[in-house]
């Protein structure tokens, strides 16, 4: 098997001096009577996902007398901004969702995270692969507990494809274009896109980039923030060329990604669109938006198609590993909670709630959905896996990239202006 590399875009700041304060957090949150209170920020606001966290907290509190965890549900699109504000103010939650990449690097260098390296139990080490921990590692230290592998691809309705006469999933971009035209004839939107939130539209650029750019260029750009290599322009040209066939839902520029029946996930859930390019959390979101709030029975998956002439390694994937970090001042019980939710029992419940692939190898045996099995197979055999580009580039440059993609899709720029915009953002850091 070829070596799988997980790119986190961390080398640029490898020589930075760290002001770490993990040890100082051992007594945070405690009180004179021995009780401990912690806060948790997670990004599931409704349905089984939110219930998972409530149940997990209750189970942990039952096993750990005197420990109380107060949960706050934060809308996914609001999480990064609110978290950064709380971190900068010195008043962060004790436990919170960690995106990884450049965003995590910045937190580490600011002394805002607890070093979990020696706090992860041997049992958990034995059940979660080193590859998953690598996505949460910087300077040989682990800063977050991985919970779910979330590579991207197309989630689609098999019934919609059957009605359009599509017998095989697209393996090339030309075949994807052909499928779009076939789906148009059925009166359904071929592809749902929630560009209002920017990052879903940017995913399209990310995937064209991982087909056009070599792993080396992607890794180097993650550090340098320099998009001068021609492959980045080719990826932008690929996207504008594809968008020219009008594959997306009407009004995609003002469509949200995951909130409500009219969101891009909701369009698939309510059979108004045939497919969506999204990360592996999408099945759970789609399920929460169907009329009966149950998984779409004909949901299926295929990887982003290949293109001819690109420098990317065939089979490479874009996506991340969702994890949870402890703030630097969190009590030591924070790490205990992360070990608890990474165990096979809670990981199985996590998978059942979110319908996304768990990182725990024991829990992975419980995965029955063919599309999730396909995702795990593709992920485990991929020659190169890059985290989402906005995660790799960090919040400032990543957000600028996402917005620039939307501007290009809206006709406000072209591939050359797009590259100039992201290079300008990269130069500012």
Buried (B, 14 or more C-beta within 10 A) or exposed (E): EEEBBBBBBBBBBEEEEBEBBBEEBBEBBBEEEEEBBBBBBBBBBEBBBBEBBEBBBEBBBEEBEEBBBEBEBBEBBEBBEBBBEBBEEEEBBBBBBBBBBBBBBBBBBBBBBBBBEEBBBEEBBEBBBEBBBBBBBBBEBBBBBBBBBBBBBBBBBBBBBEBBEBEEBBEEBEBBBEBBEBBBEBEBBBBBBBBBBBBBBBBBBBBBBBBBBBBEBBBBBBBBBEBEBEBBBBBBBBBBEBBEEBBBBEEBBEBBBBBEEBBBBBBBBBBBBBBBBBBBBBBBBBBBBBEEEEBBEEBBBBBBBBBEEBBBBEBBBBBBBBBBBBBBBBBBBBBBBBBBBBBBBBBBBBBBBBBBBBBBBBBBEBBEBEBBBBBBEBBBEBBBBBBBBBBBBBBBBBBBBBBBBBBBBEEEBEBEEBBBBBBEBBEEE
